[in-house]
Each structure stands twice: as structure tokens, then as C-alpha cells.
Amino acid sequence: MNLANGRYGEIDLSSGETQEHDLEEGYARSPTAFLSRIDAAIADAGEDAMAISSGILTGSLVPAAGAGFLRLVRDGSEAESMCPLLGFVGVELKLSGFDFLVISGKASGHGYIWIRDGIIEFVSSPGSASLDSWGRTDLIRSEQGDGRIQVIAAGSWAESQPPSSQLILNYWGGEDKIGCAAEFGSRKLTAIAFRGMGELDLEDSEGHFAASSELYGKHLAGLGENRGLASFSSAAEHEGYSELLHRSIACYGCPFPCRSFYKLFEDASVKERGAQEPGYLVYDVAAVEFLTSLELSPRDVITVLMRCARFGAEPVSVATAASAGGAVDIAAIQNVLESGGAGSSANSTLRRGFADSFEDVSDYATCLALGLCPRYWAKAGMDLEAIGRVSEPALGALINIVD
Ligand code: SF4
């Protein structure tokens, strides 16, 4: 199959048993069919199952085609059932040998799922229970001997399973506004780690490259100058952010980065590697805007985001709880974080998360099922005809985007 592995994996955390399943030809003929196939696999695995998945076009040269997603079985809209997985997570997941992975059951002790070269296993890791999300990521990379392993980690907040806990992707938070981390905590799952060393087939690589290059050019002409996070939020235009800005970086295949790295502990102009943890990568627009509205300085906003990431706590929910007693400062935030999160509630205005960029939530689900970043495509304009035209040479068939 082009742009696909043609199989999915399954792991039951209760028994540690793993399985591989072949996928039938044409299972991903449309975003709707693809999501239905994942839902069927989840249903087969049991009532409590969930899935992490790459998208149909993840790893292609369609602009910003690096996304994956985590899919939960929940009542409500697609926005509350799908959490984007950005950066390089979606691509690495697809290159690990599976199009998606279904997870069911609960482990008897803490540990993480480790996927590479078509192999899935549960690695017992009792020592990781006391670590924060950064410690869990470091531990896995050290144990498996590869600093480029992609890690989706829960933090200590997930242990009490509040809806305000948040998954952290390779140290950074922003995607999980729907409490997926609580799902990890309830299973004693500290992280999912994977490394992609596989290859993907394309029907006509040259044709795909030419069509993609043309679309990149059109998008960049329309999007104008890129200013990193400030191109996506006026809150980040404050000069306090400019003084701390080190660089802006993009996820896989994105020509218009929104991820800005701010240095807190050394001069932002220092380009070489200096302090061990010099700052934090910010792309959580909703959190930056909410924390700014509480009159926190840019330095304090970034400090709050970094501390929340370590605890695996959603920053808007944390700040909402901290502000219940009046003015918010770093000390009030830290008190909430150290409470462990038990009983804390999610800020309900956030439930749409990255879907907030779309008027129609079905466009959000389509975007993720295709493996495209919803933030990028909301800004560039969700052009289904162009996506179909550019992806056709890669897939060898015109995808049925609206069925
Ligand atoms: S818009 Fe931002 S989150 Fe989306 S692909 Fe680009 S850099 Fe990543």
C-alpha cells in the first residue's frame, strides 16, 4: 500500500499480549472510512480501548502532513474524541511499522509501551511512577539508548486521573486539551515511545514532489512573513516575548512554524548549546492568551508553561484554579501544581482545543484523519480539492475526501 504499512498493532495492558492485524486494501479510501476502521478495531479490542494513529497522508509531502492523533471513545463531538499529535510524532509512528495501535486494559504496575521496527512491547518501569514527564522521557531514551525516540508522556498529575491532566510530547505541552493523560494514568501507562526506521512507498514520487512544491509556493505567498508564535497569536507580539525568543521551529513538513523557543536561563542570542534546560518551546496559543489575560509577564507565562509540562498539567485549568483565590502569580500556580491535581477540573472552554480554528468540527476530524496539522490548514485554508490533487500521485488514486 502507498503511504501505509497495511497493518495495525494491538496491545492488552492487562496481559501484556500483543497482536498484529493486516488491514484490507482500500481501508483508508476516505477520512471517514479510515476513522470507521479505527473505531471498529477499538470496538473489537473492548469497551475501554483507545488508539493512537498516524493519518492517511502522514509522511507525505503535502504541506504540514506530519500529524497523528489519539482517538478516544467518548460521547460528544469529534473535538472531544481526538487529540492531535504534532512535531515528528505522527511520522515516526507511521515509520515504526504500524498505521495505528489499539490499546486496551490496565497494567498491574507502571510502565511504558515501546514500539520500533514492527515490534510492540510493554516495558515495566516501576521507578517511573515518581518521575515527572521530563524524567519519564529521559529515562526511556536512556534505557533504550536513543535520544531521538519520540515519547508521549503523562506526568505526575495523571496519577490521580483528573481531566485537567495533559500529555506531554517530547517535553512540550499544547495538544492535549481533552484529558488524554488521565487515560494513561488509569492504566498505569507512563508513556508511549516509538522510533521510526521504516520506509513508505509512493506511486509517483516525482509527480508528488512537483505538485507539493507548487502548493507550498502558493501557501507561502498567501501566508506572508512568518514570526513564529506571533503569527498565530497577537499575545506573543509583546516585546517581552521578542527579547526571550531564540528561534521558531516547525513540525515535519510545515513551511510556516508556530513553535517558538524562548530562553529563560541564558541570553536568547546565544546560538550554541549552553544551559542544560535553557528555556521552553511554546505553541499552546490558548494557554499563552489566557495567562496573558491574567497579567502575567511573558517570562512568567513561559515559566508557568514549562512547570505545567513537567507535572503533565493543562495550564489554563491550573491557572483557573490558581486564580480562584484572587491575583495569580508563580507561587499560586506552583501551589496548585504541587497539589497533585486530584479533584481538579478541566477548563470547559478548552474542550475544542485545536478544533477551535474550524467553524465545522468535521473539518477538524477530516484534517487529522488525513494526517494534516489543523492549525496550519485552518490558517492556509482547508482546500480539499488541492489536497486531493497533490496527494493523488503519492497514493496512486484520488482520495475520496468527502464521502
Ligand atoms: S502550524 Fe505549528 S503545530 Fe502546525 S505543523 Fe506548523 S509548526 Fe506544527
Boltz pocket constraint, residues with backbone or C-beta under 6 A from the ligand:
constraints:
  - pocket:
      binder: B
      contacts: [[A, 64], [A, 86], [A, 87], [A, 249], [A, 250], [A, 251], [A, 252], [A, 254], [A, 255], [A, 256], [A, 257], [A, 258], [A, 259], [A, 283], [A, 373], [A, 374], [A, 375], [A, 376]]
      max_distance: 6.0
